[in-house]
Amino acid sequence: TVRTMRPILEMLGIEHHTMTRLDEAHFIVDRTIKQAYLTQAPAALILSPLLTGERT
């Protein structure tokens, strides 16, 4: 779940972004991919239950 992923990603030093709105998805994905490519560092995208419709 999102609650367990964030602390693990932070502990590993992996940049991460949570997407909560569809209208922001393209911007967040584009920026995250560019940042990961330019820095050669891993990055993670977390899809919020608000976006996926999943119940928590």
N, C-alpha and C positions, 0 to 999 in steps of 0.2 A: 504494500500500500504506500501511498504518498507519505504518510507519517513515518514509516520506517526507512524509506528511500532517502529522504533529505539528509538525516543525520549520517547515514552511511556515505553518501556522496561527499558531504562536508568533511568527514573524517579522512576520506581518501584524497581530498583536495581537488575534487572534480567540479568544475563550473557547472551549474545547473540552473535551468529556468523552468518555471511552471506556467503552462498555458491554460488560461481560464476562459478566454473569449476567442471565438472563431475569427472575429475581425482583426485580432492581433496576431494570429497564428503565423501568417506569412512573414511579417516583420520579425517576429521572435525567431522563427526557424532560420530565416536568411541571415540574421545577425549572428546567431549561435554557430552556424556552419562556417561563416566567414571567420569568426573569432577562433574557432577550433583549428581551422586550416592555417591561418596566419601564425598562430602561436604554437602549432603542432602539439596542442594539449587536448586531452579528452574533454568532452562536454556532454551533458545529458539534457534531454527534454522530457519533462514530466507532463503528462496530460491529466489535468484536474478532472475529478468526477463531475464538476460543473460543465465541462466540455464534452465528456463522454456519455453523460447521463447515468453513470454508474451510481448506485446507492452506497453510502458509506456506513 
